[in-house]
C-alpha cells in the first residue's frame, strides 16, 4: 500500500471533528515554505538532553514513590 493509499484510507475513517483538524494541518503544511528545513534529530544533540531528562525523571519518580506507597498504606481518602 502506498503512502497516498494509507493516508486516504485513514482519512476516510475520521469523524467530522477529526477531519476539520486534519484540514487545518494540511493547510499549515501548504503554507510552509518548501525550502524550510526538516527538523534534525541528531543523536549528538538530543542524546545528552535525553540522558539529563531521564536522570531527572528517575529522581522525581523515586521521590514520589514514597508518597505513593504511603497513600496506598493508609487506604482510600474520604471525600
DSSP file (Angstrom, degrees, kcal/mol; ACC not computed):
  #  RESIDUE AA STRUCTURE BP1 BP2  ACC     N-H-->O    O-->H-N    N-H-->O    O-->H-N    TCO  KAPPA ALPHA  PHI   PSI    X-CA   Y-CA   Z-CA
    1    1 A X              0   0    0      0, 0.0     2,-0.0     0, 0.0     0, 0.0   0.000 360.0 360.0 360.0 132.1    0.0    0.0    0.0
    2    2 A X     >  -     0   0    0      1,-0.1     4,-2.3     4,-0.0     5,-0.2  -0.296 360.0-108.1 -77.8 165.9    1.4    3.4   -0.9
    3    3 A X  H  > S+     0   0    0      1,-0.2     4,-2.5     2,-0.2     5,-0.2   0.897 121.4  53.5 -60.1 -40.0    1.7    6.3    1.4
    4    4 A X  H  > S+     0   0    0      1,-0.2     4,-2.6     2,-0.2    -1,-0.2   0.923 109.2  47.9 -61.0 -45.0   -1.1    8.1   -0.5
    5    5 A X  H  > S+     0   0    0      2,-0.2     4,-2.5     1,-0.2    -1,-0.2   0.887 111.4  50.5 -64.6 -39.4   -3.4    5.0   -0.1
    6    6 A X  H  X S+     0   0    0     -4,-2.3     4,-2.5     2,-0.2    -1,-0.2   0.934 112.0  47.1 -63.5 -46.0   -2.7    4.7    3.6
    7    7 A X  H  X S+     0   0    0     -4,-2.5     4,-2.8     2,-0.2     5,-0.2   0.933 113.1  48.4 -62.7 -45.8   -3.5    8.4    4.1
    8    8 A X  H  X S+     0   0    0     -4,-2.6     4,-2.1     1,-0.2    -1,-0.2   0.919 111.9  50.0 -60.8 -43.5   -6.7    8.2    2.1
    9    9 A X  H  X S+     0   0    0     -4,-2.5     4,-0.6     1,-0.2    -1,-0.2   0.925 113.6  45.0 -61.1 -45.3   -7.8    5.1    4.0
   10   10 A X  H >< S+     0   0    0     -4,-2.5     3,-1.0     1,-0.2     4,-0.2   0.910 112.0  51.6 -66.7 -42.0   -7.1    6.7    7.4
   11   11 A X  H >< S+     0   0    0     -4,-2.8     3,-1.6     1,-0.3    -1,-0.2   0.870 102.5  60.4 -64.0 -36.6   -8.9   10.0    6.4
   12   12 A X  H 3< S+     0   0    0     -4,-2.1    -1,-0.3     1,-0.3    -2,-0.2   0.741 102.8  52.8 -64.0 -21.5  -12.0    8.1    5.3
   13   13 A X  T << S+     0   0    0     -3,-1.0    -1,-0.3    -4,-0.6    -2,-0.2   0.428  87.9 106.7 -94.9   1.8  -12.4    6.7    8.8
   14   14 A X    <   -     0   0    0     -3,-1.6     2,-0.1    -4,-0.2    -3,-0.0  -0.471  66.3-126.2 -82.8 150.8  -12.3   10.1   10.6
   15   15 A X     >  -     0   0    0     -2,-0.1     4,-2.4     1,-0.1     5,-0.2  -0.341  38.5 -91.9 -83.9 176.8  -15.3   11.8   12.1
   16   16 A X  H  > S+     0   0    0      1,-0.2     4,-2.1     2,-0.2     5,-0.2   0.880 125.0  50.1 -61.3 -41.9  -16.1   15.4   11.2
   17   17 A X  H  > S+     0   0    0      1,-0.2     4,-1.8     2,-0.2    -1,-0.2   0.912 112.1  47.5 -63.2 -42.8  -14.1   17.0   14.1
   18   18 A X  H  > S+     0   0    0      1,-0.2     4,-2.5     2,-0.2    -2,-0.2   0.879 109.5  54.2 -65.7 -37.7  -11.1   15.0   13.2
   19   19 A X  H  X S+     0   0    0     -4,-2.4     4,-2.5     2,-0.2    -2,-0.2   0.897 106.5  51.5 -63.2 -40.4  -11.5   15.9    9.5
   20   20 A X  H  X S+     0   0    0     -4,-2.1     4,-2.0     2,-0.2    -1,-0.2   0.908 110.4  49.1 -62.2 -41.4  -11.5   19.6   10.4
   21   21 A X  H  X S+     0   0    0     -4,-1.8     4,-2.1     2,-0.2    -2,-0.2   0.926 111.6  48.4 -63.5 -45.5   -8.3   19.2   12.4
   22   22 A X  H  X S+     0   0    0     -4,-2.5     4,-2.8     1,-0.2     5,-0.2   0.891 108.3  55.1 -62.7 -39.4   -6.6   17.3    9.6
   23   23 A X  H  X S+     0   0    0     -4,-2.5     4,-2.3     1,-0.2    -1,-0.2   0.904 108.2  48.5 -61.0 -40.9   -7.7   20.1    7.2
   24   24 A X  H  X S+     0   0    0     -4,-2.0     4,-2.3     2,-0.2    -1,-0.2   0.896 111.6  50.1 -65.9 -39.0   -6.0   22.7    9.4
   25   25 A X  H  X S+     0   0    0     -4,-2.1     4,-2.0     2,-0.2    -2,-0.2   0.932 111.4  47.3 -63.3 -45.6   -2.9   20.6    9.5
   26   26 A X  H  X S+     0   0    0     -4,-2.8     4,-2.1     1,-0.2    -2,-0.2   0.910 110.8  52.6 -63.0 -41.7   -2.8   20.2    5.7
   27   27 A X  H  X S+     0   0    0     -4,-2.3     4,-1.4    -5,-0.2    -1,-0.2   0.920 109.0  49.2 -60.2 -43.9   -3.4   23.9    5.3
   28   28 A X  H  X S+     0   0    0     -4,-2.3     4,-1.0     1,-0.2    -1,-0.2   0.854 108.9  53.4 -66.3 -33.5   -0.5   24.7    7.6
   29   29 A X  H  < S+     0   0    0     -4,-2.0     3,-0.4     1,-0.2    -1,-0.2   0.896 107.2  51.5 -65.8 -38.7    1.8   22.3    5.6
   30   30 A X  H  < S+     0   0    0     -4,-2.1    -1,-0.2     1,-0.2    -2,-0.2   0.808 107.9  52.9 -67.8 -29.1    0.9   24.0    2.4
   31   31 A X  H  < S+     0   0    0     -4,-1.4    -1,-0.2    -5,-0.2    -2,-0.2   0.714  86.5  99.9 -78.6 -21.0    1.8   27.4    3.9
   32   32 A X  S  < S-     0   0    0     -4,-1.0    -3,-0.0    -3,-0.4    -4,-0.0  -0.455  86.9-107.3 -68.1 131.8    5.2   26.2    5.0
   33   33 A X    >   -     0   0    0     -2,-0.2     3,-1.9     1,-0.2    -1,-0.1  -0.335  21.7-129.1 -59.2 140.1    7.9   27.4    2.6
   34   34 A X  T 3  S+     0   0    0      1,-0.3    -1,-0.2    -4,-0.1    -2,-0.1   0.771 108.0  56.6 -64.6 -24.5    9.2   24.4    0.5
   35   35 A X  T 3  S+     0   0    0      2,-0.1    -1,-0.3     3,-0.0     2,-0.2   0.443  76.4 124.6 -87.0   2.8   12.8   25.3    1.4
   36   36 A X    <   -     0   0    0     -3,-1.9     2,-0.1     1,-0.1    -4,-0.0  -0.429  67.6-116.7 -62.6 128.3   12.0   25.1    5.1
   37   37 A X        -     0   0    0     -2,-0.2     2,-0.2     1,-0.1    -1,-0.1  -0.362  22.6-117.7 -68.8 144.8   14.5   22.6    6.7
   38   38 A X        -     0   0    0      1,-0.1    -1,-0.1    -2,-0.1    -3,-0.0  -0.514  43.2 -90.4 -74.6 149.9   13.2   19.5    8.2
   39   39 A X        -     0   0    0     -2,-0.2     2,-0.4     1,-0.1    -1,-0.1  -0.322  40.0-129.9 -63.3 144.9   13.9   19.1   11.9
   40   40 A X        -     0   0    0     -3,-0.1    -1,-0.1     1,-0.1     2,-0.0  -0.805  17.1-168.8 -97.9 135.0   17.1   17.4   12.8
   41   41 A X        +     0   0    0     -2,-0.4     2,-0.4     4,-0.0    -1,-0.1  -0.407  21.8 171.8-116.5  54.2   17.1   14.5   15.2
   42   42 A X    >>  -     0   0    0      1,-0.2     4,-2.6     2,-0.1     3,-1.3  -0.501  30.5-146.5 -68.8 119.5   20.9   14.3   15.6
   43   43 A X  H 3> S+     0   0    0     -2,-0.4     4,-2.4     1,-0.3     5,-0.3   0.799  98.1  62.5 -58.4 -28.1   21.7   11.9   18.5
   44   44 A X  H 34 S+     0   0    0      2,-0.2     4,-0.4     1,-0.2    -1,-0.3   0.824 112.5  36.4 -66.6 -29.1   24.8   14.1   19.3
   45   45 A X  H <> S+     0   0    0     -3,-1.3     4,-0.7     2,-0.1    -2,-0.2   0.901 127.4  33.4 -86.5 -47.5   22.4   17.0   20.1
   46   46 A X  H  X S+     0   0    0     -4,-2.6     4,-2.8     1,-0.2     5,-0.2   0.694 102.4  75.0 -88.1 -19.3   19.5   15.1   21.7
   47   47 A X  H  X S+     0   0    0     -4,-2.4     4,-2.5    -5,-0.3     5,-0.2   0.949  98.9  44.1 -58.3 -52.5   21.4   12.3   23.4
   48   48 A X  H  > S+     0   0    0     -4,-0.4     4,-2.4    -5,-0.3    -1,-0.2   0.896 114.7  50.4 -61.7 -38.5   22.8   14.4   26.2
   49   49 A X  H  X S+     0   0    0     -4,-0.7     4,-2.7     2,-0.2     5,-0.3   0.923 109.8  50.6 -64.0 -42.4   19.4   16.1   26.7
   50   50 A X  H  X S+     0   0    0     -4,-2.8     4,-2.8     1,-0.2     5,-0.2   0.939 111.5  47.6 -59.1 -47.1   17.7   12.7   26.8
   51   51 A X  H  X S+     0   0    0     -4,-2.5     4,-2.2     1,-0.2    -1,-0.2   0.898 111.9  50.5 -63.2 -39.7   20.1   11.5   29.4
   52   52 A X  H  X S+     0   0    0     -4,-2.4     4,-2.0     1,-0.2    -1,-0.2   0.941 115.1  41.5 -63.3 -47.2   19.7   14.6   31.5
   53   53 A X  H  X S+     0   0    0     -4,-2.7     4,-2.9     2,-0.2    -2,-0.2   0.853 112.2  55.3 -71.1 -33.6   15.9   14.4   31.5
   54   54 A X  H  X S+     0   0    0     -4,-2.8     4,-2.3    -5,-0.3    -1,-0.2   0.915 109.1  47.9 -64.1 -41.6   15.9   10.7   32.0
   55   55 A X  H  X S+     0   0    0     -4,-2.2     4,-2.3    -5,-0.2    -2,-0.2   0.923 113.5  47.1 -64.5 -43.7   18.0   11.1   35.2
   56   56 A X  H  X S+     0   0    0     -4,-2.0     4,-2.7     2,-0.2     5,-0.2   0.910 111.3  51.4 -65.1 -41.6   15.7   13.9   36.4
   57   57 A X  H  X S+     0   0    0     -4,-2.9     4,-2.5     2,-0.2    -1,-0.2   0.911 110.3  49.4 -60.8 -42.6   12.6   11.8   35.7
   58   58 A X  H  X S+     0   0    0     -4,-2.3     4,-2.5     2,-0.2    -1,-0.2   0.923 111.2  49.3 -62.5 -44.0   14.1    8.9   37.6
   59   59 A X  H  X S+     0   0    0     -4,-2.3     4,-2.2     1,-0.2    -2,-0.2   0.928 112.7  47.0 -62.2 -45.1   14.9   11.1   40.6
   60   60 A X  H  X S+     0   0    0     -4,-2.7     4,-2.2     1,-0.2    -1,-0.2   0.884 111.4  51.6 -64.6 -38.3   11.4   12.6   40.6
   61   61 A X  H  X S+     0   0    0     -4,-2.5     4,-1.4    -5,-0.2    -1,-0.2   0.915 109.9  49.0 -64.5 -42.4    9.8    9.2   40.4
   62   62 A X  H  X S+     0   0    0     -4,-2.5     4,-0.8     1,-0.2    -2,-0.2   0.898 110.9  50.6 -64.1 -40.2   11.9    7.9   43.3
   63   63 A X  H  X S+     0   0    0     -4,-2.2     4,-0.7     1,-0.2     3,-0.4   0.904 113.8  44.7 -64.0 -40.6   10.9   10.9   45.4
   64   64 A X  H  X S+     0   0    0     -4,-2.2     4,-2.4     1,-0.2    -1,-0.2   0.687  97.0  75.5 -77.4 -17.9    7.2   10.4   44.6
   65   65 A X  H  X S+     0   0    0     -4,-1.4     4,-2.8     1,-0.2     5,-0.2   0.876  92.5  52.2 -64.5 -38.4    7.3    6.7   45.2
   66   66 A X  H  X S+     0   0    0     -4,-0.8     4,-2.3    -3,-0.4    -1,-0.2   0.913 111.0  47.7 -64.4 -42.1    7.5    7.0   49.0
   67   67 A X  H  X S+     0   0    0     -4,-0.7     4,-2.3     2,-0.2    -2,-0.2   0.914 112.6  49.4 -63.2 -42.1    4.4    9.3   49.0
   68   68 A X  H  X S+     0   0    0     -4,-2.4     4,-2.1     2,-0.2    -2,-0.2   0.927 111.5  48.0 -63.7 -45.7    2.6    6.9   46.7
   69   69 A X  H  X S+     0   0    0     -4,-2.8     4,-2.0     1,-0.2    -1,-0.2   0.887 111.3  51.5 -63.3 -38.8    3.4    3.9   48.9
   70   70 A X  H  X S+     0   0    0     -4,-2.3     4,-1.7     2,-0.2    -1,-0.2   0.899 108.8  50.6 -64.7 -40.0    2.3    5.8   52.0
   71   71 A X  H  X S+     0   0    0     -4,-2.3     4,-0.8     1,-0.2    -2,-0.2   0.882 110.5  49.6 -66.1 -37.5   -1.0    6.7   50.3
   72   72 A X  H  < S+     0   0    0     -4,-2.1     3,-0.4     1,-0.2    -1,-0.2   0.882 109.4  52.3 -66.5 -37.0   -1.6    3.1   49.5
   73   73 A X  H  < S+     0   0    0     -4,-2.0    -2,-0.2     1,-0.2    -1,-0.2   0.823 107.9  50.6 -69.7 -31.4   -0.8    2.0   53.0
   74   74 A X  H  < S-     0   0    0     -4,-1.7    -1,-0.2     1,-0.2    -2,-0.2   0.627 106.2-135.1 -84.1 -11.7   -3.3    4.5   54.5
   75   75 A X     <  -     0   0    0     -4,-0.8    -1,-0.2    -3,-0.4    -2,-0.1  -0.329  48.0 -14.7  89.5-173.5   -6.2    3.4   52.3
   76   76 A X        -     0   0    0      1,-0.1     2,-0.4    -3,-0.1    -4,-0.0  -0.305  66.6-120.8 -68.6 147.9   -8.7    5.4   50.4
   77   77 A X        -     0   0    0      1,-0.0     2,-0.3     2,-0.0    -1,-0.1  -0.745  24.7-124.9 -89.6 130.6   -9.1    9.1   51.2
   78   78 A X              0   0    0     -2,-0.4    -1,-0.0     1,-0.1     0, 0.0  -0.558 360.0 360.0 -74.4 136.9  -12.6   10.1   52.3
   79   79 A X              0   0    0     -2,-0.3    -1,-0.1     0, 0.0    -2,-0.0   0.384 360.0 360.0-116.1 360.0  -14.1   12.9   50.2
